[in-house]
Amino acid sequence: MFIEANETAIRLSAFLGVFIIMAVLEYAFPRRPRVMARGGRWFSNLGLVILNSAALRLVVPFVATEAAIMAQEHRWGLLSVIELPVWLKAIIAIILLDLLIYFQHVLMHKVPLLWRLHKVHHADRDLDVTSGVRFHPVEIIISMLYKILWVILLGVPVVAVIIFEVILNAGSLFNHANYRLPFGVDRWLRRFIITPDFHRVHHSVKMNETNSNYGFFLTIWDFIFKTYTAQPSDGHKGMTIGLSEYQNDKPKNILWCLIVPFKKSKNT
């Protein structure tokens, strides 16, 4: 299959394409004024991408695609033993994986140990396309292991894993972008998928807003589980982004990002 044979090229092209488009759009049509200069933030956020890729290669023996291949070869998982067309299995799998990522995100906020890792993502005081890849390496490893587990248990087709990874990465770049999407377009799109305005609420310093809008791609889970907040109480231009205890220059430092989950003091 073309998608399986060209996985690396497809994923890289999608990532770079969406990244460049969002970077251009948020430069031309910014939703909010910046609090911090791009330079230091972008160096740290994009530097974490490199470190995360290296960490996955060193720690995780195989990735989700390889897990799907093993599941397919050994007929492991629910979808492997159900007779359905591959395209239908893929759609079901992508929807279920999106739901499972929603639950993972909730756990990242509710479990104190996981929150210590995830707050690296939330400490970013600006929100733009690079925020979509700003995650601590340990969180990335946990996330990959979580996906591998469910890929095997569900018997997700290889093509579905590839498509889902593309959607997940592209969606994260899109919904973190500081791009002023026309109000009417946003109002229509958010019925189905996460938009920048939809997700920006989640990055508010107000914890009741932070603990809402957990979805990564589909909005239906926030609607179903009643974790949806329509708009930030202070408005998108008036809201403060980040974490209240880290309203300083430290979150833009890559070394700070790596060590802060392991520090006990809130203001270090």
C-alpha positions as CSV (number, residue, x, y, z in Angstrom):
1,M,0.0,0.0,0.0
2,F,1.3,3.5,-0.9
3,I,0.8,5.0,2.6
4,E,2.6,2.2,4.3
5,A,5.5,2.2,1.8
6,N,6.0,5.9,2.1
7,E,5.3,6.5,5.8
8,T,8.4,8.6,6.6
9,A,8.0,10.8,3.6
10,I,4.2,11.3,4.3
11,R,4.7,12.1,7.9
12,L,7.6,14.5,7.4
13,S,5.9,16.3,4.5
14,A,2.7,16.7,6.5
15,F,4.6,18.0,9.5
16,L,6.7,20.5,7.5
17,G,3.9,21.6,5.3
18,V,1.5,22.3,8.2
19,F,4.2,23.9,10.3
20,I,5.2,26.3,7.5
21,I,1.6,27.2,6.6
22,M,0.7,27.9,10.3
23,A,3.9,29.9,10.9
24,V,3.1,32.1,7.9
25,L,-0.5,32.5,8.8
26,E,0.2,33.4,12.5
27,Y,2.8,35.9,11.4
28,A,0.4,37.5,8.9
29,F,-2.8,37.2,10.9
30,P,-1.9,36.9,14.6
31,R,-4.7,36.2,17.1
32,R,-2.9,37.7,20.1
33,P,0.2,39.9,20.6
34,R,3.2,38.0,21.8
35,V,4.5,38.2,25.3
36,M,7.9,36.8,24.5
37,A,10.2,37.0,21.5
38,R,10.2,34.0,19.1
39,G,14.0,33.4,19.3
40,G,14.5,31.7,22.7
41,R,11.1,30.1,22.7
42,W,11.5,28.6,19.3
43,F,15.0,27.3,20.1
44,S,13.7,25.5,23.2
45,N,10.4,24.2,21.7
46,L,12.0,22.9,18.5
47,G,15.0,21.7,20.5
48,L,12.7,19.5,22.5
49,V,11.5,17.9,19.2
50,I,15.1,16.7,18.5
51,L,15.6,15.5,22.1
52,N,12.2,13.7,22.0
53,S,13.1,11.9,18.8
54,A,16.4,10.8,20.2
55,A,14.8,9.6,23.5
56,L,12.2,7.5,21.7
57,R,15.0,5.8,19.6
58,L,17.0,5.1,22.8
59,V,14.3,4.0,25.2
60,V,11.3,2.6,23.2
61,P,12.2,-0.7,21.3
62,F,9.6,0.0,18.6
63,V,7.1,2.6,17.6
64,A,3.3,2.4,17.1
65,T,3.6,1.5,13.4
66,E,5.8,-1.5,14.2
67,A,3.4,-2.5,16.9
68,A,0.6,-2.5,14.4
69,I,2.6,-4.7,12.0
70,M,3.2,-7.2,14.8
71,A,-0.5,-7.2,15.7
72,Q,-1.4,-7.7,12.1
73,E,1.0,-10.6,11.6
74,H,-0.1,-12.4,14.8
75,R,-3.8,-11.4,14.6
76,W,-3.6,-9.6,18.0
77,G,-6.4,-7.3,19.1
78,L,-10.1,-6.8,18.6
79,L,-10.1,-5.4,15.1
80,S,-7.7,-8.2,13.9
81,V,-10.4,-10.9,14.5
82,I,-13.4,-8.9,13.2
83,E,-14.2,-9.3,9.6
84,L,-14.6,-5.8,8.2
85,P,-13.2,-3.9,5.2
86,V,-9.8,-2.4,6.0
87,W,-11.1,1.2,5.3
88,L,-13.9,0.7,7.9
89,K,-11.5,-0.8,10.4
90,A,-9.2,2.2,9.9
91,I,-12.0,4.7,10.5
92,I,-13.1,2.9,13.7
93,A,-9.5,2.7,14.9
94,I,-8.8,6.4,14.3
95,I,-11.9,7.4,16.2
96,L,-11.1,5.1,19.1
97,L,-7.5,6.3,19.2
98,D,-8.6,9.9,19.3
99,L,-10.8,9.0,22.3
100,L,-8.0,7.3,24.0
101,I,-5.7,10.3,23.5
102,Y,-8.4,12.4,25.1
103,F,-8.4,10.2,28.2
104,Q,-4.6,10.2,28.2
105,H,-4.7,14.0,28.2
106,V,-7.1,14.1,31.1
107,L,-4.8,11.7,33.1
108,M,-1.9,14.1,32.4
109,H,-3.8,16.7,34.3
110,K,-5.3,14.7,37.0
111,V,-2.4,12.4,38.1
112,P,0.1,14.6,40.0
113,L,3.2,12.7,38.7
114,L,2.1,13.0,35.1
115,W,1.1,16.7,35.6
116,R,4.7,17.4,36.6
117,L,5.8,16.3,33.2
118,H,2.9,17.9,31.3
119,K,3.3,21.3,32.9
120,V,6.3,21.8,30.6
121,H,3.9,22.1,27.8
122,H,1.6,24.4,29.7
123,A,4.3,26.7,31.0
124,D,4.8,28.2,27.6
125,R,3.7,31.8,28.0
126,D,2.9,32.3,24.4
127,L,0.9,29.9,22.2
128,D,2.0,29.4,18.6
129,V,2.8,26.6,16.2
130,T,5.9,25.5,18.1
131,S,3.8,25.0,21.3
132,G,2.3,22.0,19.5
133,V,5.6,20.1,19.8
134,R,6.7,21.4,23.2
135,F,6.6,18.3,25.4
136,H,9.0,16.8,27.9
137,P,10.9,13.7,26.6
138,V,9.5,11.5,29.4
139,E,6.0,12.5,28.5
140,I,6.7,11.6,24.9
141,I,8.0,8.2,25.9
142,I,4.9,7.5,28.1
143,S,2.6,8.7,25.3
144,M,4.3,6.3,22.8
145,L,4.1,3.3,25.2
146,Y,0.4,4.2,25.8
147,K,-0.3,4.3,22.1
148,I,1.6,1.0,21.5
149,L,-0.5,-0.7,24.2
150,W,-3.7,0.3,22.6
151,V,-2.6,-0.3,19.0
152,I,-1.9,-4.0,20.0
153,L,-5.1,-4.4,22.2
154,L,-7.3,-3.0,19.4
155,G,-5.4,-4.6,16.5
156,V,-5.2,-1.2,14.7
157,P,-4.4,-1.6,11.0
158,V,-1.0,-0.2,10.0
159,V,-2.5,2.4,7.6
160,A,-4.7,3.7,10.4
161,V,-1.8,4.2,12.7
162,I,0.1,6.2,10.0
163,I,-3.0,8.3,9.2
164,F,-3.7,8.9,12.9
165,E,-0.1,10.0,13.6
166,V,-0.3,12.4,10.7
167,I,-3.6,13.8,12.0
168,L,-2.3,14.0,15.6
169,N,0.9,15.9,14.7
170,A,-0.8,18.2,12.1
171,G,-3.7,18.8,14.4
172,S,-1.4,19.8,17.3
173,L,0.4,22.3,15.1
174,F,-2.9,23.7,13.8
175,N,-4.7,24.1,17.1
176,H,-1.8,25.6,18.9
177,A,-1.2,28.2,16.2
178,N,-1.6,31.9,17.1
179,Y,-3.7,32.3,14.0
180,R,-6.9,34.5,13.8
181,L,-9.3,32.1,12.2
182,P,-12.5,33.9,11.0
183,F,-15.2,33.7,13.7
184,G,-17.7,32.1,11.4
185,V,-15.3,29.5,10.2
186,D,-14.2,28.7,13.8
187,R,-17.8,28.4,15.0
188,W,-18.5,25.9,12.2
189,L,-15.3,23.9,12.5
190,R,-15.4,23.5,16.3
191,R,-18.5,21.4,15.9
192,F,-16.2,18.7,14.6
193,I,-12.5,19.5,15.1
194,I,-10.3,21.4,17.6
195,T,-9.6,24.9,16.4
196,P,-7.0,27.4,17.7
197,D,-9.6,29.3,19.7
198,F,-11.1,26.1,21.0
199,H,-7.7,24.9,22.3
200,R,-6.3,28.2,23.5
201,V,-8.8,28.2,26.4
202,H,-7.0,25.1,27.7
203,H,-3.8,27.1,28.1
204,S,-5.3,29.7,30.3
205,V,-3.7,30.3,33.7
206,K,-7.1,29.9,35.3
207,M,-7.2,26.3,36.3
208,N,-10.9,25.8,35.6
209,E,-10.2,26.7,32.0
210,T,-6.9,24.7,31.9
211,N,-8.9,21.7,33.0
212,S,-11.2,21.8,30.1
213,N,-11.1,21.4,26.3
214,Y,-8.8,18.3,26.5
215,G,-9.4,17.1,22.9
216,F,-6.6,16.9,20.4
217,F,-8.5,16.5,17.1
218,L,-12.2,15.7,17.5
219,T,-14.3,18.0,19.7
220,I,-17.0,15.4,20.4
221,W,-15.3,14.0,23.5
222,D,-15.3,17.4,25.3
223,F,-19.0,17.8,24.5
224,I,-19.9,14.2,25.6
225,F,-17.8,14.3,28.8
226,K,-18.8,17.9,29.6
227,T,-15.3,19.3,29.6
228,Y,-16.0,22.0,27.1
229,T,-15.5,25.7,27.8
230,A,-16.6,27.8,24.9
231,Q,-14.4,30.9,25.4
232,P,-11.9,32.2,28.0
233,S,-13.5,34.4,30.6
234,D,-11.0,37.2,29.9
235,G,-11.3,36.9,26.1
236,H,-8.6,35.6,23.8
237,K,-6.6,38.9,23.8
238,G,-7.1,39.5,27.5
239,M,-6.4,36.0,28.8
240,T,-3.0,35.1,30.4
241,I,-1.4,32.0,28.9
242,G,0.8,29.6,30.8
243,L,1.0,28.7,34.5
244,S,0.5,31.3,37.2
245,E,3.7,30.2,39.1
246,Y,5.9,30.5,36.0
247,Q,5.1,34.0,34.6
248,N,8.8,34.7,34.1
249,D,11.5,34.1,31.5
250,K,12.4,30.6,32.7
251,P,9.9,28.6,30.6
252,K,11.7,29.6,27.4
253,N,14.9,27.9,28.6
254,I,15.3,24.4,27.3
255,L,17.4,23.2,30.3
256,W,14.6,24.5,32.6
257,C,12.1,22.5,30.6
258,L,14.1,19.4,31.1
259,I,14.6,19.6,34.8
260,V,11.6,21.4,36.2
261,P,9.4,18.2,36.5
262,F,12.0,16.9,39.0
263,K,12.2,20.0,41.1
264,K,10.1,20.3,44.3
265,S,9.9,24.1,44.5
266,K,7.0,25.6,42.5
267,N,8.9,28.8,41.6
268,T,12.2,27.4,40.4
